[in-house]
């Protein structure tokens, strides 16, 4: 999918974005190109730990929508990312136990935007997403958040499991959504907590799930067996809010 307004097409625009320290979510480079300008762009991408995908020319033609791409296209983040300590500092400043969303492999920008909006409305101190196999802060995400991205910090990390281990040292617990888990109404979701939501199709990945302290299910009485991930996130988040309000 092409993200209008945040797609950089061609070598010069992409290189200038790197030099200006813009946040590039993903870089697409035509497979097999190894000339000087391409190697310079790849060096800049490595410095900034940008995700690079080497793809066929036909894929670049599709993304560019007919523009001359010279073998290079980049997705520019619609908003800047926060660092993890900023999320912890915000909770401390508010005198509240940390409450984060950890979104494991969300691919639909509308879902990510909706969950960022929910995070803002339920008082979460930030959202954590992985660098790979997940959507970043695209224009669609920004629109779907309905303005919440202006107020909610989003942190992008290389490894969710390592981040969880780091946060556990800060006293955080983690609960993940799982249909086979215990009813959310039977769990103690108070205190410093991270709500972990998984990919739209596969759910929470095995390693991330193994590092969660609790698995929560949402009681359902209908004829179908699951909720959209952004809706499920809202339901679980507000059970956490309810318990936090009870003290």
ABEGO torsion letter per residue (X at the ends): XBBBGABBBEAAAAAAAAAAGBBBABBBBBBGBABAAAAAAAAAAAAAGBBBBBBBAAAAAAAAGGBBAGGBBBBBBABBBBBAAAAAAAAAAAGBBBBBBBBBGBABAAAAAAAAAAAAAAGBAEBBBBABGBBBBBAAAAAAAGGAAAABBBBBBABAAAAAAAAAAAGBBBBBBBAABBBAAABBABEBBBBBBBBAAAEBBAAAAAABABBBBBBBABABABBBAAAAAAAAAAAAAAAAAAX
